[in-house]
Amino acid sequence: MEYVVQRQQESNSPMSHSSFSTYRSAFLHLYRDYKRKIPEEVNEELAQFFKGLKREIVKKISDGQGSIKIGKDAMDIDAMP
């Protein structure tokens, strides 16, 4: 969890919801790779932590603090083969 917070601080702007979901998925995938069961306490703590971070994002967006890019950029037609 410290890693996720550190990454957000390094970028100096809030990360998007999908970025947090990606980190959470990667963490849970480690457990699956090592064929370990995720302790219920850890799973609950992760869920709470990421919900809190998502709430923070929504609050910052609504307060007009920083900008968070949500979605994809349009593909330039010249970039197509």
C-alpha positions in Angstrom: 0.0 0.0 0.0 2.9 2.3 0.7 4.1 1.7 -2.9 0.7 2.9 -4.3 0.8 6.1 -2.2 4.4 6.7 -3.1 3.6 6.4 -6.8 0.8 8.9 -6.4 3.0 11.4 -4.6 5.8 11.0 -7.2 3.5 11.9 -10.0 2.3 15.1 -8.2 -1.2 14.5 -9.5 -3.9 12.0 -8.4 -4.0 8.7 -10.2 -7.2 7.5 -11.9 -9.5 4.8 -10.5 -8.2 2.4 -13.1 -4.6 2.9 -12.0 -5.6 1.9 -8.4 -7.5 -1.1 -9.7 -4.5 -2.2 -11.7 -2.2 -2.1 -8.6 -4.8 -4.0 -6.5 -5.2 -6.7 -9.2 -1.4 -7.1 -9.5 -1.1 -7.6 -5.7 -3.9 -10.2 -5.6 -2.4 -11.9 -8.6 0.8 -12.5 -6.6 -1.2 -14.6 -4.2 -2.7 -16.6 -7.0 0.8 -17.1 -8.6 2.2 -18.5 -5.4 -1.0 -20.6 -4.9 -1.7 -18.9 -1.5 -5.1 -18.1 -0.1 -5.5 -14.4 0.6 -6.2 -13.9 4.3 -9.6 -12.4 4.9 -8.2 -9.7 7.0 -5.7 -8.7 4.3 -8.5 -8.7 1.7 -10.8 -6.5 3.8 -7.9 -4.1 4.5 -7.1 -3.8 0.8 -10.7 -3.2 -0.1 -11.0 -0.5 2.6 -7.7 1.1 1.5 -8.6 1.3 -2.2 -12.1 2.5 -1.5 -10.6 5.3 0.6 -8.2 6.3 -2.2 -11.1 6.3 -4.8 -13.1 8.6 -2.5 -10.1 10.9 -2.3 -10.0 11.0 -6.1 -13.6 11.9 -6.4 -13.3 14.6 -3.7 -10.3 16.2 -5.4 -12.1 16.2 -8.8 -15.2 17.8 -7.3 -13.0 20.4 -5.5 -11.2 21.2 -8.8 -7.8 20.2 -7.5 -5.6 18.9 -10.2 -6.8 17.0 -13.3 -7.2 13.3 -13.7 -7.4 11.9 -17.1 -10.1 9.4 -17.4 -10.6 7.3 -20.5 -8.5 7.0 -23.6 -7.0 9.5 -26.0 -8.3 9.5 -29.6 -6.0 7.7 -31.9 -4.4 9.9 -34.6 -5.4 8.6 -38.0 -1.8 9.0 -39.2 -0.7 6.5 -36.7 -2.8 3.8 -38.2 -1.1 1.4 -40.6 
